[in-house]
Amino acid sequence: MVYRDVTGFLIWQSMKKWIPQCKTEKRKNGKPEKKKKPQFCHNFLRLWCTIPYTYRMVNAIKRSPNRIAHHWSIVLLCVVAPKLYALEGQSTLTPAKVKVIPAKNQNYNSCTADATKQVAAGGLASQNLPQAFARCLDKYPSAGLFLKCKKNAFLKSKGQPPGAAALAECKALLTAANFDGVDPAPIYLNEEDAFFGGVGLNQELKIPDMNIPNFTCEKFNAAILDIPTLAQHILFGNHPLMFLRGDEQKKYITALSALASKQKKTDKFSDISGFGRLFRDSHGKSAIVYYPSAPCDFRGSLGDAYSGMSVYYLPDIAHQTATPYFGIAYYRRNQKTLTTPKLVAEILTRMGSRFKAYVKDSQTVFISATPFSEVDKERDPRNICMDPRPQHFVAAIYSAKDDNTVPEYLLLANIKNLCDYGDRQARMLAR
């Protein structure tokens, strides 16, 4: 017993000397500095003192007739112990460690096959299968557009194989919805659906199923665990009265005001759990709410024109869904592919004749179906969810500050999704 205690003391002293996590900081200017958190050392002591199999291991080593082997085995245990303890601790996940596990096969066929299997296993109601297929189409827009186009071609040909021209048109859709790094504008609109960087900005996704092809959602997964700190409350703000109507709106505003009143008066804003970030009194004319969003970042080849690309989603923790909000692409400063005027012309062509360009200033151009009903002091759109909500998609092009002929970034937002999301969050407060 004495030998074990002495050995433990010697090991502890060795850990403090040689292992960085166990070291204490030297004094500086005669004042002691704060010690580093000795998590490694605590793990060792907990394993040494509390875990039964460690105690049995130590006793078994002590019974060995080879005392030198005994000593070095204890030292080896000191090195291995924290690893064993860490592995044991992984059996229970804490919120900070929860990760969304992506699907193994990233294609449309496997997505629809998984949905069908869920119905067969009883995990998904058969009446919800069309919605599940729609989510697959949105997750893999290229395949979805191609399949829809091909189906329509067969219907038009009345059961006969479609002609080469019809199939060529479908293949053109497939190419247009994809992102290859060469296209100067990663935007594609098809009827009422929009795609950005090959990703659909349309159907909401289930958070556990957020396997976005060519994108990594690490930032989004982190943000949903700590929305007030890690989520971003940006882009388009709306007065709380822009959501719901009638008695339902009154209940929601009452609940919102009650929750906001619990915040400190010195706070510049109120983070309402399950809703959004509210600035100023909800009954005042200047009140404005921004909803939380977080990005999935492009992880493939961006080509020579782009320096980065992301798609932002609005999280609904209660229903475990993510609603596509906007996509944003950043251009390299030294790219020679296009100028800001050329990019504006290209976006107008792709979005269609009903969209017009509205110049905010020398650096910013908005592209929307109608003029904005309201703007703030900086001339940015405000209360974009005001009835009758004419906006579905809005694009914005920002130029470099020192040269407005060079595009800095481009974004495309699904305003309908934003407003529908606001209604859902408000309705939850109204209950």
C-alpha positions as CSV (number, residue, x, y, z in Angstrom):
1,M,0.0,0.0,0.0
2,V,2.8,2.4,0.9
3,Y,4.7,1.4,-2.2
4,R,1.6,2.2,-4.4
5,D,1.2,5.6,-2.7
6,V,4.9,6.5,-3.2
7,T,4.8,5.4,-6.8
8,G,1.6,7.4,-7.4
9,F,3.3,10.5,-5.9
10,L,6.4,10.0,-8.1
11,I,4.3,9.6,-11.2
12,W,2.3,12.7,-10.3
13,Q,5.5,14.7,-9.9
14,S,6.7,13.4,-13.3
15,M,3.5,14.3,-14.9
16,K,3.7,17.9,-13.6
17,K,7.3,18.1,-15.0
18,W,7.0,16.5,-18.4
19,I,3.4,16.6,-19.5
20,P,2.3,20.1,-20.8
21,Q,-1.3,19.8,-19.5
22,C,-0.1,19.3,-16.0
23,K,2.5,22.0,-15.9
24,T,2.0,25.2,-13.8
25,E,2.9,28.5,-15.2
26,K,6.1,30.2,-13.9
27,R,5.8,33.5,-12.1
28,K,6.1,36.6,-14.2
29,N,7.1,40.0,-12.7
30,G,6.8,38.5,-9.3
31,K,3.1,37.7,-9.7
32,P,1.7,34.2,-9.9
33,E,-0.2,33.4,-13.1
34,K,-3.3,31.3,-13.4
35,K,-2.7,27.6,-13.7
36,K,-3.7,25.7,-16.8
37,K,-6.7,23.5,-16.4
38,P,-5.2,20.1,-15.5
39,Q,-7.9,18.0,-17.2
40,F,-5.4,15.4,-18.3
41,C,-4.2,15.0,-14.7
42,H,-7.7,14.8,-13.3
43,N,-8.6,12.1,-15.8
44,F,-5.6,10.1,-14.6
45,L,-6.4,10.5,-10.9
46,R,-10.0,9.6,-11.5
47,L,-9.0,6.5,-13.3
48,W,-6.3,5.6,-10.7
49,C,-8.7,6.0,-7.8
50,T,-12.2,5.1,-9.0
51,I,-12.4,2.8,-12.1
52,P,-12.5,-0.8,-10.9
53,Y,-10.7,-2.4,-13.8
54,T,-7.8,0.0,-13.3
55,Y,-7.5,-1.0,-9.6
56,R,-7.5,-4.7,-10.6
57,M,-4.8,-4.0,-13.2
58,V,-2.6,-2.2,-10.7
59,N,-3.0,-5.1,-8.2
60,A,-2.2,-7.7,-10.9
61,I,1.0,-5.8,-11.8
62,K,2.0,-5.6,-8.1
63,R,1.7,-9.4,-7.7
64,S,4.2,-9.8,-10.5
65,P,7.6,-11.1,-9.2
66,N,9.5,-8.7,-11.5
67,R,9.6,-5.4,-9.6
68,I,11.3,-3.6,-12.5
69,A,8.4,-4.7,-14.8
70,H,6.0,-3.5,-12.1
71,H,7.5,0.0,-12.0
72,W,7.6,0.5,-15.8
73,S,4.1,-0.9,-16.2
74,I,2.8,1.7,-13.7
75,V,4.6,4.4,-15.8
76,L,3.0,3.0,-19.0
77,L,-0.4,3.0,-17.3
78,C,0.1,6.7,-16.5
79,V,0.5,7.4,-20.2
80,V,-2.4,5.1,-21.4
81,A,-4.9,5.8,-18.6
82,P,-6.2,9.1,-19.9
83,K,-6.8,7.5,-23.3
84,L,-8.8,4.7,-21.7
85,Y,-10.8,7.1,-19.7
86,A,-11.5,9.3,-22.7
87,L,-12.8,6.2,-24.6
88,E,-15.0,5.2,-21.8
89,G,-16.5,8.7,-21.6
90,Q,-17.6,8.6,-25.2
91,S,-20.4,6.2,-24.5
92,T,-22.5,9.2,-23.3
93,L,-22.6,12.1,-25.7
94,T,-22.9,15.6,-24.2
95,P,-24.6,18.4,-26.3
96,A,-21.2,19.8,-27.3
97,K,-20.1,16.4,-28.8
98,V,-23.3,15.6,-30.7
99,K,-22.6,15.5,-34.5
100,V,-24.9,15.1,-37.4
101,I,-23.9,11.8,-39.1
102,P,-24.1,12.2,-42.9
103,A,-25.5,9.6,-45.2
104,K,-22.9,7.3,-46.8
105,N,-24.1,7.5,-50.4
106,Q,-24.5,11.0,-51.8
107,N,-27.0,10.5,-54.6
108,Y,-30.6,10.8,-55.4
109,N,-31.3,7.1,-55.8
110,S,-30.0,6.2,-52.3
111,C,-32.0,9.1,-50.8
112,T,-35.3,7.8,-52.3
113,A,-34.4,4.2,-51.4
114,D,-33.8,5.2,-47.8
115,A,-37.2,6.9,-47.6
116,T,-38.9,3.8,-49.0
117,K,-37.1,1.6,-46.5
118,Q,-38.3,3.9,-43.7
119,V,-41.9,3.4,-44.8
120,A,-41.4,-0.4,-44.9
121,A,-39.9,-0.3,-41.4
122,G,-42.7,1.9,-40.0
123,G,-40.4,4.9,-39.3
124,L,-42.2,7.0,-41.9
125,A,-45.9,7.3,-42.7
126,S,-46.7,6.3,-46.3
127,Q,-48.6,9.5,-46.9
128,N,-45.4,11.4,-46.1
129,L,-43.4,9.6,-48.8
130,P,-44.0,12.3,-51.5
131,Q,-42.6,14.9,-49.1
132,A,-39.6,12.7,-48.5
133,F,-39.0,12.3,-52.2
134,A,-39.4,16.1,-52.6
135,R,-36.6,16.6,-50.1
136,C,-34.4,14.2,-52.0
137,L,-35.1,16.2,-55.2
138,D,-34.1,19.4,-53.3
139,K,-31.0,17.8,-51.8
140,Y,-29.8,16.6,-55.2
141,P,-31.3,19.2,-57.6
142,S,-29.4,18.1,-60.7
143,A,-30.8,14.6,-60.6
144,G,-34.2,15.9,-59.6
145,L,-34.5,18.3,-62.5
146,F,-33.2,15.8,-64.9
147,L,-35.8,13.2,-63.7
148,K,-38.7,15.7,-63.9
149,C,-37.7,16.8,-67.3
150,K,-37.3,13.2,-68.6
151,K,-40.7,12.3,-67.2
152,N,-42.3,15.2,-68.9
153,A,-40.6,14.3,-72.1
154,F,-42.1,10.8,-72.0
155,L,-45.5,12.2,-71.3
156,K,-45.3,14.5,-74.3
157,S,-44.1,11.7,-76.5
158,K,-47.2,9.6,-75.5
159,G,-45.3,6.5,-74.4
160,Q,-42.7,6.6,-77.1
161,P,-39.0,7.1,-76.4
162,P,-38.4,10.9,-76.3
163,G,-36.4,12.4,-79.1
164,A,-32.8,13.5,-79.0
165,A,-33.7,17.2,-78.7
166,A,-35.9,16.6,-75.7
167,L,-33.2,14.6,-73.9
168,A,-30.6,17.2,-74.8
169,E,-32.8,19.8,-73.1
170,C,-33.0,17.7,-70.0
171,K,-29.2,17.3,-70.0
172,A,-28.9,21.1,-70.3
173,L,-30.9,21.5,-67.1
174,L,-28.6,19.0,-65.4
175,T,-25.6,21.1,-66.4
176,A,-27.2,24.4,-65.5
177,A,-28.1,23.3,-61.9
178,N,-24.7,21.9,-61.2
179,F,-21.7,24.0,-60.0
180,D,-18.4,23.3,-61.7
181,G,-16.3,26.3,-60.6
182,V,-16.2,27.8,-64.1
183,D,-19.7,29.3,-64.1
184,P,-19.3,33.0,-63.2
185,A,-22.7,33.0,-61.4
186,P,-23.7,30.0,-59.4
187,I,-27.4,30.8,-59.7
188,Y,-30.1,28.9,-61.5
189,L,-33.9,29.5,-61.3
190,N,-36.4,26.9,-62.7
191,E,-40.0,28.0,-62.4
192,E,-40.5,28.6,-58.6
193,D,-37.4,26.8,-57.5
194,A,-33.9,28.3,-57.0
195,F,-30.5,26.6,-56.9
196,F,-27.2,28.0,-55.6
197,G,-23.9,26.3,-56.1
198,G,-25.8,23.1,-57.1
199,V,-27.8,23.2,-53.8
200,G,-31.6,23.7,-53.7
201,L,-32.8,26.8,-51.8
202,N,-36.4,25.5,-51.6
203,Q,-37.5,22.6,-49.4
204,E,-36.7,22.5,-45.7
205,L,-34.5,19.7,-44.6
206,K,-34.5,17.4,-41.5
207,I,-31.4,18.4,-39.5
208,P,-30.3,14.7,-39.0
209,D,-30.4,14.3,-42.8
210,M,-28.4,17.4,-43.7
211,N,-25.9,15.8,-46.0
212,I,-25.4,18.6,-48.5
213,P,-23.4,17.4,-51.6
214,N,-20.0,19.2,-51.8
215,F,-20.7,21.2,-48.6
216,T,-19.7,20.7,-45.0
217,C,-22.1,21.7,-42.3
218,E,-19.7,21.8,-39.3
219,K,-20.6,25.5,-38.5
220,F,-24.3,24.8,-38.8
221,N,-24.0,21.8,-36.5
222,A,-22.1,23.8,-33.9
223,A,-24.5,26.8,-34.1
224,I,-27.6,24.8,-33.4
225,L,-26.1,23.8,-30.0
226,D,-25.6,27.4,-29.0
227,I,-27.8,29.7,-31.1
228,P,-27.4,33.0,-29.2
229,T,-23.6,32.8,-29.4
230,L,-22.8,30.9,-32.6
231,A,-25.7,31.6,-35.0
232,Q,-25.7,34.8,-37.1
233,H,-28.7,37.2,-37.1
234,I,-28.2,38.9,-40.4
235,L,-29.5,40.1,-43.7
236,F,-33.2,41.0,-43.7
237,G,-34.9,42.3,-40.5
238,N,-38.7,42.6,-40.0
239,H,-41.0,44.2,-37.5
240,P,-42.7,41.6,-35.3
241,L,-46.1,42.6,-36.7
242,M,-45.0,41.3,-40.2
243,F,-45.9,37.8,-39.0
244,L,-49.3,36.2,-38.4
245,R,-52.6,38.1,-38.4
246,G,-55.7,38.6,-36.2
247,D,-56.1,37.0,-32.8
248,E,-53.2,34.7,-33.5
249,Q,-50.9,37.7,-33.9
250,K,-52.1,39.3,-30.7
251,K,-51.3,36.1,-28.7
252,Y,-47.9,35.9,-30.3
253,I,-47.0,39.6,-29.6
254,T,-48.2,39.3,-26.0
255,A,-46.0,36.2,-25.5
256,L,-43.1,37.9,-27.3
257,S,-43.3,41.0,-25.1
258,A,-43.5,38.9,-21.9
259,L,-40.3,37.0,-22.9
260,A,-38.5,40.2,-23.9
261,S,-39.4,41.9,-20.6
262,K,-37.3,39.2,-18.7
263,Q,-34.2,40.6,-20.3
264,K,-32.0,43.2,-18.6
265,K,-32.9,46.7,-19.6
266,T,-29.2,47.4,-20.4
267,D,-29.2,44.7,-23.1
268,K,-29.2,46.1,-26.6
269,F,-31.4,43.2,-27.8
270,S,-33.4,40.2,-26.5
271,D,-32.6,36.7,-27.6
272,I,-35.9,34.9,-27.5
273,S,-35.4,31.1,-27.4
274,G,-37.1,29.4,-30.3
275,F,-37.8,32.6,-32.0
276,G,-35.1,35.2,-32.9
277,R,-33.2,38.3,-31.8
278,L,-35.4,41.2,-31.0
279,F,-34.2,44.8,-31.0
280,R,-36.2,47.4,-29.1
281,D,-39.7,47.2,-27.7
282,S,-41.9,44.8,-29.7
283,H,-44.8,47.3,-29.6
284,G,-42.7,50.2,-30.9
285,K,-42.5,51.3,-34.5
286,S,-38.7,50.8,-34.6
287,A,-38.8,47.2,-33.3
288,I,-37.1,44.7,-35.6
289,V,-36.4,41.0,-35.4
290,Y,-33.6,39.0,-37.1
291,Y,-33.8,35.2,-37.2
292,P,-30.8,33.0,-36.5
293,S,-29.0,31.3,-39.4
294,A,-25.8,29.4,-39.9
295,P,-23.8,28.2,-42.9
296,C,-22.8,25.1,-44.7
297,D,-19.5,25.8,-46.5
298,F,-18.5,24.6,-49.9
299,R,-15.6,22.1,-49.7
300,G,-15.0,21.2,-53.4
301,S,-13.0,22.9,-56.1
302,L,-14.0,26.6,-56.4
303,G,-12.1,27.3,-59.6
304,D,-10.3,30.5,-60.4
305,A,-13.1,33.0,-59.9
306,Y,-14.3,32.2,-56.3
307,S,-12.6,32.4,-52.9
308,G,-15.5,30.8,-51.0
309,M,-19.1,29.8,-51.0
310,S,-21.8,29.1,-48.4
311,V,-25.5,28.3,-48.0
312,Y,-27.2,29.6,-44.9
313,Y,-30.1,27.8,-43.2
314,L,-32.7,28.9,-40.6
315,P,-32.7,26.2,-37.8
316,D,-36.0,25.1,-36.1
317,I,-34.7,23.2,-33.1
318,A,-38.2,22.2,-31.9
319,H,-39.0,20.5,-35.2
320,Q,-35.4,19.5,-36.1
321,T,-35.6,21.2,-39.5
322,A,-33.4,23.6,-41.4
323,T,-34.9,26.0,-43.9
324,P,-32.7,27.3,-46.8
325,Y,-32.3,31.0,-46.4
326,F,-29.6,32.3,-48.8
327,G,-26.5,31.4,-50.7
328,I,-23.4,33.6,-50.9
329,A,-20.4,33.4,-53.2
330,Y,-17.2,35.4,-52.7
331,Y,-15.1,36.4,-55.6
332,R,-11.3,36.5,-55.8
333,R,-10.0,40.0,-56.0
334,N,-7.7,39.1,-58.9
335,Q,-10.2,37.2,-60.9
336,K,-10.5,38.3,-64.6
337,T,-13.7,36.5,-65.4
338,L,-16.2,39.3,-65.0
339,T,-16.9,42.8,-63.9
340,T,-19.7,44.0,-61.6
341,P,-21.8,45.3,-64.6
342,K,-21.4,42.0,-66.4
343,L,-22.4,40.1,-63.3
344,V,-25.5,42.2,-62.8
345,A,-26.5,41.6,-66.5
346,E,-25.9,37.8,-66.1
347,I,-28.0,37.5,-62.9
348,L,-30.8,39.5,-64.6
349,T,-30.8,37.1,-67.5
350,R,-30.8,34.0,-65.3
351,M,-33.6,35.2,-63.0
352,G,-35.9,36.2,-65.8
353,S,-37.6,39.2,-67.3
354,R,-39.8,39.9,-64.3
355,F,-36.8,40.8,-62.2
356,K,-35.3,44.3,-62.2
357,A,-32.1,45.8,-60.8
358,Y,-32.3,48.4,-58.1
359,V,-29.2,50.4,-57.3
360,K,-28.7,51.2,-53.7
361,D,-25.4,53.0,-54.0
362,S,-22.1,52.7,-55.9
363,Q,-21.3,49.4,-54.2
364,T,-24.6,47.6,-54.0
365,V,-27.2,46.4,-56.5
366,F,-30.4,44.5,-55.5
367,I,-32.3,42.4,-58.0
368,S,-35.9,41.7,-57.2
369,A,-39.4,41.3,-58.8
370,T,-40.7,44.5,-57.4
371,P,-39.3,47.6,-55.6
372,F,-38.9,47.2,-51.8
373,S,-41.8,48.6,-49.8
374,E,-39.5,49.9,-47.0
375,V,-35.8,50.5,-46.5
376,D,-33.9,51.4,-43.4
377,K,-31.5,54.4,-42.8
378,E,-28.8,52.5,-44.8
379,R,-31.3,52.0,-47.6
380,D,-31.3,48.2,-47.0
381,P,-34.6,46.4,-47.4
382,R,-36.7,46.4,-44.2
383,N,-40.0,44.6,-43.4
384,I,-39.6,42.5,-46.5
385,C,-42.3,40.2,-45.2
386,M,-44.9,42.9,-45.4
387,D,-48.2,41.9,-47.0
388,P,-48.8,41.0,-49.8
389,R,-45.3,39.6,-49.7
390,P,-44.5,40.0,-53.4
391,Q,-40.9,39.0,-53.1
392,H,-39.9,35.3,-53.6
393,F,-36.3,35.6,-54.4
394,V,-33.9,38.6,-54.0
395,A,-30.3,38.8,-55.3
396,A,-27.7,41.3,-54.2
397,I,-24.3,42.1,-55.7
398,Y,-21.7,43.9,-53.6
399,S,-18.6,45.5,-55.2
400,A,-15.2,46.2,-53.7
401,K,-15.0,49.4,-51.7
402,D,-12.0,50.8,-53.7
403,D,-13.2,49.6,-57.1
404,N,-16.9,49.3,-57.8
405,T,-16.3,47.5,-61.1
406,V,-14.9,44.5,-59.3
407,P,-17.5,42.2,-57.6
408,E,-16.8,41.2,-54.0
409,Y,-19.7,38.8,-53.4
410,L,-23.1,37.7,-54.7
411,L,-26.0,36.4,-52.7
412,L,-29.4,34.9,-53.5
413,A,-32.1,34.8,-50.8
414,N,-35.3,32.9,-50.6
415,I,-37.6,35.6,-49.1
416,K,-40.7,33.3,-49.1
417,N,-38.8,30.8,-46.9
418,L,-37.8,33.5,-44.5
419,C,-41.3,34.8,-44.1
420,D,-42.8,31.3,-43.8
421,Y,-40.2,30.5,-41.2
422,G,-41.1,33.7,-39.2
423,D,-44.8,32.7,-39.3
424,R,-43.9,29.2,-37.9
425,Q,-41.8,30.6,-35.1
426,A,-44.4,33.2,-34.2
427,R,-47.1,30.6,-34.2
428,M,-45.1,28.5,-31.7
429,L,-45.1,31.5,-29.3
430,A,-48.8,32.0,-29.8
431,R,-49.7,28.6,-28.4
